[in-house]
Amino acid sequence: MGDVSARALWERYEPVHDLVYFAPEVRLAADGLGLRGFWMGYFALRAAPLGPVSAPVVTSCFYVFHPDRVARALPDAWRYAAPADVLAAREEAVDAAMIRLFGRDTVTGSRMAEAADLAWTAAAAADTAGRVLGAANQALRRPEQPHVRLWQALTTLREHRGDGHVAVLVARGLGPVAAMVLKAAAGESDGALLRQGRKWDMTAWRAAEAGLRERGWLGEDGTLTAAGAAVHADVEARTDAAAEQPWTALGKDGSARLAGLLEPLAKAVLDSGVIPSGNPVGLTGGLWDSSGVAGTAVDTSTGGDTGTRGR
């Protein structure tokens, strides 16, 4: 049996979830709704399960974005398309993207149906108390098509993980910018990409660096001290621990089977080039090298680990 940890599962479902940010079908769907530009589409598509929420609510939930970045998109997006319409367009776009990337035979095959059922079982079992984005996605209707059902289940699990990650950051006293500085200093992400994508200026970034230095976590050279590395490792470990519950509910055999079913899908997404190496939500690497062995972890828009991965 392979690795069935929460992190191992996340490494396999994150690329599939991320189609909603980068697949051309999704951008076309957002444009068709009248959503203007990447960021309005991003915030509307991701926040739609919450309903017609305001910018401050989304700023809080998504955690690492400057309030101005969010306010340029919301609540304006809801003037162009109601959340229900955004959700319908999101589902249709993901459907089209998965058919294009994986092929119709794959999305209608028995392995896809099995993966969808396993993922849906895990997502339905997730305890969403205190996890707003996870709860909002969990409450959505069950899609009829297995591949779309798989995507929605993985999205619920991804947001559940991200909510837990934010809770860990808050408990450790790591605000939005400090969390990103910590991640960049650990060598997991490009700091400039994180800062610019989330619309923070250098003044805020340097203030966060100074704060981490005062705590003894950041050296003068911009890398983590031993104490800082320990904090970073603790944040990651606590994020993983907080995400284990759905996989415990699914069981080791079910989790291992789902991991195996997801691996070729994740690899197909990464190999397709649909997720750019330099992108505005900070996704910086691939999970598999040319041999198919797990490699550099993916870093996405906020949470599952700062910047933040799995969020």
N, C-alpha and C positions, 0 to 999 in steps of 0.2 A: 504493500500500500504506500502510495506517495505521500507527500506533505499535504495535510488537510488543515493546516492552520488558517486562521482568518486572513493572514497576510498572503499566504499562497493562493487562497481563493480570490482575494482582491486583485492580485497580479493577473489573474485570468479573466476576471469580469470587467475590470476597468477599461481596457481597450474597446470592448464591445459597447459598453455604456457610452463611451466618448464619441461614438458616431453622431450623437445628437448635437455635438459642437462643431464637427468638422466635415461631415458628409455633405457633398454638394446638394443632395436632395433636400437636406434640412434647410440650407440657406435659401434655396428656391422656395421652399414652403414659407419661410419667414418673410421673404420678399413678397410672396403672394398675399400674405395677410396685411401687408403695408408696414411691417416693422422695418425701421430704418437703420441699416448698418448692423455690423456683427454684434455689438454689445446690446442693442435693444433686443435683437433676436435671442441672444444668450440669456439675458435676464428674464425675458418673458417665457421662453421655453422651459427654463429650469424652475421658475417661480410659479408657473401656472397651476400646479397642484394645490398651492396655498390659496387660490382664489385671487381676486383683484386687490392684492396687498399693496401697501405703500412702500416707498423707497426705504424709510427707516427700518421697517420690518425685515426687508430683504437684506439690507446692510448688516443687521444683527445676525440673521440666519447664515448668510454666506461668509461673514466674519472678516475676511481679509481685504475687502474692497473699500476704497475711499468712498465716503458718502456721495461725493459729487459724481463719481463714476456711475453709481446706481441711479442717482436722481436724474441723470441725463436720459435714462431709459424708462424709468417708472416714476409715476403712474401713467405716463404718456402712452405706453404700449397698450394699455387697456382701452384707450380711445380708438385704436385701430382694430383691435381684436379682443373679444372677451376671452377669459381664461379657458372656457370650454372649447372655444374655436381653436385656440392655441394648442390645447391638448389633442384635439382631433387631428390637426395638421402635423403635430409632432409624431403621432402614431403612424400616420400615412407616410411620412417622410422616412421614418425608421424602417418601416416595411419595405419601401422601395430600395433603400440603401442596403439592407441585408440581402435582399434578392439579388441585387447587382454584385455585391461582394462575395457572397457565398454560393450563389447559384440556386435556381428554383428547386432542383432535386434535393439539395441540402436542406433548405428551409422547410420543405414539405416531407422530409424523411423522418424515420423513426427515432434517430438519434437526437434530432432537434426537439421532437415531442418529449422525449425522455428528459432532456436537459431542461426544457421549460417546466415540466412537472416538478422536477427536483428543486429548481430555483424558486418556483412559486411556493413550494412547501416551506423552504427556508425563510423566504420573505414574509410569508403569512405568520410564521412562528416568531418573528422578530418582536421583541419587547420595545415598543416605541415611546414609552413613558419618558418625557423630557427630550424627545428627539423629533422636532417639529417637521423637518423635511422628510425624514423617514416615515413618520406617521401620515403625512399628506400623500405621499406616493403609495403607501400601503393601502390607503382608503380608496384608491382609484379602482374602477371596474376591471374585471379580469378579461383581457383581450382574448378573442376567439382564436386567432391564428397563433400557433405555437411559437414561431420565431418572435413575434411581437410580444407575446406573453413572457418569453424568456427575457427580452430586453427590459420590459417593465419590472419584472422581478429583480433583475440585476441592478436596475436603477434604484429600487427601494433599498436593496442591501447596501448599495454604494452611499446613498444619502444617510442611511442608518449609521454606517461607519463614520461618515463625516460629522454627523451630529455628536457622536461620541468623542471624536477628535477635538472638536471645538470645546467640549466640556473639559477635556484634559488640559487644553491650553489655558482656559480660564482658571482652572484650579492651580496651575503652575504660575499664574500671574504673567502670562505671555499674551500681550495684546496683539492686534493684527499685524503691525509692522515688526514688532519684536519677534513674532513667530516666523515671519518671512526672513528676517535677518539671521535667525538661528538656523533655518534651513539652508540658506545660501552659504553660511559660514561652515556648515557641515559638508559642503561640496555637492549637495544634492540638486541644486538648481542655480541658474544664473540670476544673481541678485538684481541686475538691471532689468532683466525680463520680468521678474516678479514685480518689481517696483513700478515699472512703466505700465504693465498690463493691468495693474490694480490702481493706477493713477495716484500714487503717493509721490511727493516731491523729495528732493535730496535732504531738505531740512528735517522732515519727519524721519527719513531713513537714518540720518546721522544721529538724531536724538535717540532713536531706538538702539543704535550701536553703542552710544554712550551709556545708556541704561544697562545694557548687557555687560559692558566693561565694569561698571560699578558693582555689579553682582558677581564679578569674577568669572564670567562665562565666555567672554570674548577677549582675545588678545589684541595687542596693538597692530598686529599684522592682518587682522580681520578674520583669523581662523579661530576655531573654538579652543578654549583651554580644556584641560582634563575635566574640570568641573562642568564646563559647558557641554562637552561631549557626553558626560554622564546624564545631564539634563535632557539632551536631545534623545539619547537612547531610552531614557525613562518615558519621555513623551510617546515615542514610537511603541514601546512595549505596552504602555497603558492603553494606547489607541487600539492595538491588536487585541488586548484582553477585553476591552469594552465591546469589540466586534465579534467575539467568539460565540455568543449565545445562540444566534440563529443556526450556526453550524453544529453546535452541540445538539440542538433540537433535531437537525437533519440526520445526525449520526455520522460516524466515521466512514462507513461504507457508502452512504449516500453522498457525503461531501467529496470523497475520493472519486466516485463515479462522475459527479458533476465537474470536478476539476479536469478530469480526462476529456470530458465532452467539450468543455470550454476551450481547452488549449489550442486546438486547430482553428477555432473561430478567432481567438485573440491574435494568433500568429497571422492569420489571413488579413486582419485589419491592419496590423503593424506593417506587414510586408507590402500592403497595397499603396502605402505612401499617403493615404487620406489624412493621416495625422501628421502635420508638418513638424519638422525638427525645431523650427523657431516659430512660435505661435503665441497669440495674445492671452492664452490661459495657462501658459507655463508648462505645457507638456514637453519634456525635454529628451526623452529617451525611449528605447524599445525594451521589451521584456525578454525577448529571445535573440540570441546571436545567430549566426548563420548555421550553427549546428543544432539549433532548436533548444539549446540550454538556456534556462532563465538567466537573464543578465541584468542590465541597469533598470532600476525601477522607474515606472512612469510617474510623472508629477502633473497633476491637473489642477483644476480651477480653485478649489479650496478644500481641504479637509480630508483626509484620510491620510494626508499628512502635510501639514503646513504649506501653504502656497496655493493650495495645499492639497496634497495627494489624497485621492479618494474623496474629495469634496468638490 
